[in-house]
Amino acid sequence: VGIRPTFHSQNAPKVVEVHILDLNAKLYDEFLELEFLSFVRDEMKFSSVEELKAQIQKDIFANE
């Protein structure tokens, strides 16, 4: 939940971004019900998309 600061300015609207592991489906514009189970990390601005991807992988393995 946040503004995705790596891609947008501080004035961007807040969004919910969800990574569903082990699912190969296009869910854009679909309605989903989400349940928050744990807090992963604070929102951060990364210097590159590659750095963001690497952090997402760390987040996944840290919460397995």
N, C-alpha and C positions, 0 to 999 in steps of 0.2 A: 504494500500500500504506500503510494508516494507519487512523486513527480517524475521519476526516472531521470535524475540529474545528469547522467552521462549523455543523454540525448536531448534534454530540454532545459529551459531556463527556470529560475525560481518562480516565475509567474505561471507556469504550466498547471493545468488542472490535475488533481490527484486521480490516480488510476489504481486498479488492482491488477497485478500481473501474477499469473499462476504458472508454475512449471509442474506438469503432471508427468511423472517418470514412467517409463515403459508403456506409453500410450502413443499409438501412431494414428492420430485422427485430427481433422481440422475442426476446431471448435469456435472459430471466430464468429461473432454475432450470435452465438448460442447462449441460452440462459443456463447458468450453473449455480448450484448451491454450494457454498464453501463453509468449511468449519476450521477455525484457527486452532491448531493443536499446540504450537510452540512458537516462540519468537526466535528467529534465526540470527538477524543482525540489524543494526541501524542502516538506514539508507546512506549510500556513499556515491560520490562522483568518481568515476574511474578515468584514467588518462587515455584509454583506448578500449575498443570493443573486445579485443583479445584479453585484456586485463580483467574486464567484467566477466567474460566467459570462464576464465580461470578461477575467479572467485566463486562463481556459481557452482563449479565442480567441487571446490573445497567445501562449500555450504552443504552440498548433497552428501558428501562422504562424512562430514562431521556429524550429520544428523541421522545416519543409518543405524 
